[in-house]
Amino acid sequence: MIKTIIVDDERLAREELKESLSPFKEIEIVDECGNADEALEKINELKPDLLFLDIQMPGKNGFQLLEALEKVPDVIFITAYDEYAIKAFEVSALDYVLKPIQEERLGDAVRKVIEKKKSERQSKSNGTLTEKDQVFVKDGDRCWFVELSKVRVFQSEGNYVRVYFDENKPMILKSLNNLETRLDNRIFFRANRKYIINMKWIERVENWFNGGLMAYLKGGHEIEISRRQAAKLREMMSL
């Protein structure tokens, strides 16, 4: 079953969507919410697999809700704002369906979710973000849903962290120390006080000054690993 929450400020729209989803037995609607604040509480409590999310709502909009989430479920936007959704998401949510909802279009979106869930290995919920989890990243007007396996490097810049994936490097308002506590340390390694690296992106590691190491990553990064952390990495990688 795919645990699902509907977030839309219009009660009638929620009822119509529930009715349209009823033929899909894989979709289990565990709750519905009329605003972003209520949805944030319910998402953190129920940990759904999927959100049907309106963009424009009184108070916080759908984007602001996603920004507030640490771990983002799959998202299908239900929106009347075609141009806004397309412009905002260069790398989109799983899908978006325009209002008024067409049954065939909704069916396509739901089947996409079902196939995705069949093909992916569901990580057990222990509070740790694994490489299979996706996060929502917003920097200015640009937004991304990013699977953590695609992130090569996290770089501390004051109170912000720069996230490197594909050709992008947006900034998020989060400390590197806080981020480190949430990431799977079998994959994401604290190289020094400024960098966390995804070890699956390492091409080679060479000895460096004062007992440290230099890690060369696919994508061009060269990151020095402090002497203290080098000892940990040697043990992890059996160097």
KAQUI-V38739 format. One record per residue. N is the residue number from 1. PSI is psi in whole degrees, 0 to 359 (* if undefined). OMEGA is omega in whole degrees, 0 to 359 (NA if undefined). NEAR is the number of other ideal C-beta (glycine too) atoms within 8 Angstrom. Layout:
N PSI OMEGA NEAR
N PSI OMEGA NEAR
This chain:
1 146 180 5
2 105 181 11
3 127 190 11
4 139 172 14
5 135 176 17
6 129 180 13
7 109 180 16
8 136 183 14
9 349 181 7
10 116 182 7
11 317 181 6
12 321 178 6
13 321 178 11
14 317 180 12
15 317 180 8
16 320 180 9
17 318 178 13
18 318 179 11
19 318 180 7
20 331 181 9
21 348 187 12
22 328 178 6
23 343 184 4
24 97 187 9
25 342 179 4
26 340 182 8
27 116 177 11
28 107 180 8
29 109 185 10
30 342 177 8
31 168 174 9
32 148 185 10
33 148 182 11
34 356 178 10
35 170 186 12
36 322 181 15
37 316 177 8
38 319 181 9
39 321 180 14
40 316 179 11
41 316 183 8
42 323 180 11
43 316 179 13
44 327 181 8
45 314 190 6
46 343 179 10
47 64 182 9
48 160 174 12
49 336 190 8
50 141 171 14
51 134 160 14
52 114 195 11
53 124 171 15
54 149 179 13
55 304 184 12
56 115 177 8
57 155 175 14
58 144 183 4
59 227 179 6
60 141 176 9
61 181 183 9
62 323 178 14
63 317 181 10
64 326 175 9
65 314 181 14
66 323 178 12
67 327 184 8
68 347 182 8
69 138 176 11
70 320 178 5
71 122 190 8
72 125 174 9
73 174 168 10
74 146 185 11
75 131 167 12
76 117 178 16
77 135 171 13
78 107 192 13
79 151 174 15
80 1 189 6
81 79 183 8
82 304 185 8
83 321 181 6
84 315 182 9
85 315 182 13
86 317 182 8
87 319 186 7
88 327 187 9
89 96 175 11
90 324 168 6
91 110 197 7
92 173 166 10
93 177 181 11
94 324 177 11
95 170 170 11
96 145 184 11
97 130 183 13
98 144 170 10
99 145 353 8
100 143 188 4
101 131 173 12
102 130 185 8
103 318 182 7
104 318 181 6
105 319 177 10
106 319 179 12
107 320 178 9
108 316 181 9
109 318 181 13
110 318 179 12
111 327 176 8
112 318 178 10
113 313 183 14
114 316 180 11
115 321 179 8
116 316 181 10
117 327 178 11
118 326 188 6
119 344 184 5
120 150 176 7
121 122 182 4
122 123 178 5
123 144 179 7
124 143 185 4
125 103 176 5
126 14 179 4
127 351 181 4
128 138 176 7
129 118 180 10
130 174 181 9
131 341 180 10
132 347 179 9
133 154 176 10
134 150 179 9
135 155 178 11
136 125 181 12
137 128 179 11
138 128 178 12
139 105 186 7
140 232 180 4
141 359 183 5
142 141 184 9
143 147 179 12
144 147 160 13
145 120 188 15
146 124 170 13
147 132 187 9
148 337 177 16
149 337 181 8
150 349 181 8
151 122 180 11
152 317 191 12
153 142 165 14
154 128 183 14
155 125 179 10
156 133 173 11
157 86 183 7
158 235 179 4
159 5 183 4
160 164 173 10
161 130 175 13
162 133 185 10
163 121 182 14
164 118 175 12
165 145 185 10
166 234 177 4
167 13 187 2
168 154 177 8
169 61 180 7
170 167 178 11
171 142 174 10
172 148 180 10
173 88 181 5
174 145 178 8
175 153 179 8
176 325 178 14
177 317 178 6
178 317 180 8
179 320 182 12
180 322 182 11
181 341 184 6
182 343 186 9
183 152 177 12
184 112 185 9
185 357 173 8
186 341 182 3
187 317 185 12
188 118 190 13
189 130 178 13
190 104 184 10
191 320 180 12
192 190 186 10
193 344 184 5
194 345 189 6
195 141 162 11
196 131 182 12
197 149 174 16
198 113 187 14
199 339 179 10
200 350 177 7
201 359 181 12
202 127 175 11
203 316 179 6
204 161 179 6
205 134 180 11
206 151 174 7
207 145 184 5
208 189 185 10
209 149 172 4
210 34 178 5
211 4 178 6
212 185 178 12
213 159 171 12
214 122 180 12
215 129 177 14
216 119 185 10
217 148 168 15
218 132 184 7
219 351 171 7
220 351 180 5
221 138 171 12
222 112 189 8
223 125 180 12
224 135 178 11
225 123 184 14
226 159 182 10
227 317 181 8
228 314 181 6
229 334 178 12
230 322 178 13
231 320 177 9
232 316 183 9
233 320 177 13
234 319 180 10
235 317 182 7
236 324 186 8
237 4 179 8
238 45 179 5
239 * NA 5
